[in-house]
Amino acid sequence: METLKAVANRQSCRKYTGEQITANELQIIIKAANAAPVGMKKYEEVKLTVIQNSQLLNKLDAAGAALFREPDQHPLYGAPTVILVSAKIQQGLPNSISYCNAACIVENMALAATDLGLGNVYLYGVVAAMEKNSELCAELKVPKEFFPASAIAIGKAAEPFQERVLTDNNIATDYLR
Ligand SMILES: Cc1cc2nc3c(=O)[nH]c(=O)nc-3n(C[C@H](O)[C@H](O)[C@H](O)COP(=O)(O)O)c2cc1C
């Protein structure tokens, strides 16, 4: 798929078949994450956690549902793989560069997953739930000096992609010429 086609066709997938992605697909997605821009190349300040263990996925799903007070909701949408991006805490606080780094990393993974024909969706809700749950952070192996910044769910989409075209009218844009 051409780059711009992947950019246009990337879309949030909220229905998965449950079938796991292959090891090769995962490796390509992790390589795409590693190709993302990271401020001042401080790669040691970001960390990825690939979560495919169904018990851990269920715990994360339940924590997200509890945060939204919607016990019947499934904020992971049944996706079999979640990749968490954590970032180093700076001077006791999450810092904004970390969120910028995490967003670039997630987007690279989303584009790679789209190129591979896999469904994917950026997740922040479950990350917000983790922020308040140090036990779950520990279970998901987020190091003590890191915080969860963003995540992506990936899997085989239960419904086909909607073909999309590039547009310039979603985001208000001023041109200063
Ligand atoms: C920072 C960020 C956080 C998001 N968090 C969630 C989330 O927790 N759950 C979810 O279903 N979608 C989440 N999304 C997906 C957006 O809702 C989605 O990208 C947006 O509606 C545009 O739709 P599209 O992705 O199909 O283009 C998030 C997207 C971004 C960029």
The ligand as an ORCA input file, in Angstrom:
! r2SCAN-3c Opt
* xyz 0 1
  C      -5.216     10.765     21.737
  C      -6.310      9.850     21.269
  C      -7.005      9.090     22.184
  C      -8.005      8.189     21.766
  N      -8.604      7.371     22.672
  C      -9.534      6.502     22.259
  C     -10.097      5.575     23.169
  O      -9.745      5.508     24.349
  N     -11.036      4.720     22.696
  C     -11.440      4.736     21.388
  O     -12.305      3.931     21.021
  N     -10.914      5.593     20.493
  C      -9.968      6.466     20.894
  N      -9.371      7.303     19.981
  C      -9.763      7.234     18.574
  C     -10.542      8.489     18.110
  O     -11.823      8.488     18.699
  C     -10.604      8.448     16.593
  O      -9.285      8.506     16.087
  C     -11.396      9.606     16.013
  O     -12.758      9.466     16.341
  C     -11.281      9.721     14.489
  O     -11.726      8.526     13.863
  P     -10.760      7.649     12.952
  O      -9.663      7.143     13.828
  O     -11.620      6.543     12.442
  O     -10.208      8.525     11.865
  C      -8.356      8.140     20.394
  C      -7.631      8.912     19.472
  C      -6.614      9.734     19.893
  C      -5.808     10.498     18.869
*
